[in-house]
């Protein structure tokens, strides 16, 4: 039901944006140009509130001079009405509702690195929840609304943020800027893999404890860098466990294998729960927490397989 609402609401937002664009251009019709296309506002990441009454989404406004897009978070009623701009920093994205609908978590690089921010629906300014030197990515609320899971790219052998900070500072000071690759995968799409791994962290929303690395020391990415996403991280209904997808194959650059792992939110060893040779991902707990449904690639190497 939530997915249906999401699609409908997202369609509504797109139609709203398209309607505004059409009205603005009615007075001077002409064939669409590159300048027209690049100047359009981009609407994305629509998220329906738990009560189904609101849609939070991002609007990216192109800035040609700065060669970047200014992204802010907006909100509009699903029944229609005037949209509300919630943030204005130009560096905000990925809004996610708290399960009770009273707060939004989102990512913002307004202070430099991307961090998790919280914004109360009762009013007030957004405030940062994380301040890691390695930044934050992929935000997930626990079902009880007390914990947020996120990912951050860290050096696997570093045991704390100070270690990561020093390592990055040393690399920045080094006059040698060459990329050294000793194994695959050394690059994916637009970024180099230079010794860091995406690890899974949790942090209490009340800010009374520092973020905890649940995959500390792991020499693999959570979720898989080359073909993973937010849907590969899932809280159990009681908020005490997280199931995630990871690739532990030594030949990850040419392998399509990935397995599911579970780890206690309180900390502990991650346990592998699938072993078949294809890609296992998109885990979803049953409401009673006794089962996990997931997608499975039944034929290794065959990426057009149907989901099992």
JOKAZI-V535725 format. One line per field, one symbol per residue. ss: DSSP state (@ for helix, = for strand, . for the rest). phi: phi as a letter, one per 40 degrees, with the letter a starting at -180 (. if undefined). burial: 1 if it has 16 or more other C-alpha atoms within 10 Angstrom, else 0. A space follows every 10 residues. Layout:
# JOKAZI-V535725
ss->???
phi->???
burial->???
This chain:
# JOKAZI-V535725
ss->.@@@@@@@@@ @@@@@@@@@@ @@@@@..... ...@@@@@@. .=======.. ...======= ===....=== =======... ...==..... =======... ..======.. ....====== ......==.. ......==== =.....==== =====..... @@@@@@@@@@ @@@....... ......==.. ==...===== ====...... .==....... .........@ @@===..... ======.... .......=== ====...... ==......== =====..... .=====.... ........
phi->.ccccccccc cccccccccc ccdcbccaca dcbccccccc ccbafcbccd cgcbbcabbb bcbcccfabc bbbbaaccch hccbccbbcg bbafcbccdc gcabbababc bhccbcbbbc cchhccbccb acccgaafcb ccdcgcbbba bacbcdccca cccccccccc ccccccbccb bbacccabfb bcbbgcbcbc bbacccgcac dbccbdgcca cbcdccabad ccbaccdcgc abbababbcc bccbcbcabc bbaccchicc bcbbbccccb afcbccdcgc bbcacbccbd gbcbcccc
burial->0000110011 0111001000 0000000000 0000000000 1111111110 0101111111 1100000011 1111111100 0000011001 1111111110 1011111110 0001111110 0000010111 1111111111 1110101111 1111110000 1001100100 0000000000 0000100000 0010011111 1111100000 1111110111 1111100101 0111111011 1111111100 0100111111 1111101001 0000001111 1111100000 0000011111 00000000
